[in-house]
């Protein structure tokens, strides 16, 4: 029983560590995305819509 509880604690700690790292990477990535990428993505979408509208 004790070994099972120990395994669960290790698993929980590992899962917490992994989730923390994922969140750190997401925060870093979203900051970069919001600074540069959305402007270019929006411009492409607007250009596509204008092209479709003019056709």
Residue pairs with C-beta under 8 A, 6 or more apart in sequence:
none
